[in-house]
Amino acid sequence: MTVDTRCKIIGAARAASLVEDARGAGRDILLLTGYFDPLLAAHAERVSELRASGQDRLLMVLVRTPEEPLMPAEARAELVAALSGVDYVVVDEERSVELLHLLKPEEVIDDEAADGKRRREFMSRVRSRNAA
């Protein structure tokens, strides 16, 4: 059976509604922010760790855009949505503070700095292999 994970990509209004429903069911909200540009094994491992640390939490990912992105935000969102540990994905290219206030997560994990480092290391490896 094939599952279209794009249904996990939602807008801000739908995210707020789902968060409210989850809270009503007694679930906490964990919000992970990052670039996922490109999506690497380290991202999948991070999501897996977060999922294991709180099985009953709603794990929502905000896909943000770095300077000079390699891939469009929607493509990155589709890849992140395909990770089994992710419940929902919201594209947040404007880094909306209002979105954080709307969702009011119990925990926010800002992975953007780590993501920037992962990206630089990845790009460095690609350049060094191409130069050889």
PERABEL-V467436 format. One record per backbone hydrogen bond with DSSP energy under -1.0 kcal/mol. CO is the residue of the C=O (numbers start at 1). NH is the residue of the N-H. E is the energy in kcal/mol with one decimal. If there is no record, write none. Layout:
# PERABEL-V467436
co:nh:e
CO:NH:E
CO:NH:E
This chain:
# PERABEL-V467436
co:nh:e
3:5:-1.1
4:7:-1.5
5:8:-2.1
6:9:-1.8
8:89:-2.9
11:15:-2.4
12:16:-2.4
13:17:-1.9
14:18:-2.6
15:19:-2.5
16:20:-2.1
17:21:-2.3
18:22:-2.5
19:23:-2.6
20:24:-2.2
21:25:-1.3
22:27:-2.8
23:26:-1.9
28:58:-2.9
29:106:-1.1
29:107:-1.7
30:60:-2.7
31:109:-3.3
32:62:-2.9
33:111:-2.4
34:64:-3.2
40:44:-1.5
41:45:-2.6
42:46:-2.1
43:47:-2.6
44:48:-2.3
45:49:-2.4
46:50:-2.5
47:51:-2.6
48:52:-2.3
49:53:-1.6
51:54:-1.1
54:57:-1.8
58:30:-3.0
59:87:-2.3
59:88:-1.5
60:32:-2.6
61:90:-2.9
62:34:-1.9
63:92:-3.0
72:76:-2.0
73:77:-2.7
74:78:-2.1
75:79:-1.8
76:80:-2.4
77:81:-2.6
78:82:-1.1
80:83:-1.8
83:86:-1.6
88:61:-2.6
89:10:-2.9
90:63:-2.5
92:95:-1.2
96:100:-1.1
97:101:-2.0
98:102:-2.5
99:103:-2.4
100:104:-2.3
107:31:-2.8
109:33:-2.7
111:115:-2.7
112:116:-2.5
113:117:-2.0
114:118:-2.7
115:119:-2.6
116:120:-2.3
117:121:-2.5
118:122:-2.5
119:123:-2.9
120:124:-2.3
121:125:-2.2
122:126:-2.4
123:127:-2.6
124:128:-2.5
125:129:-2.1
126:130:-2.1
127:131:-1.8
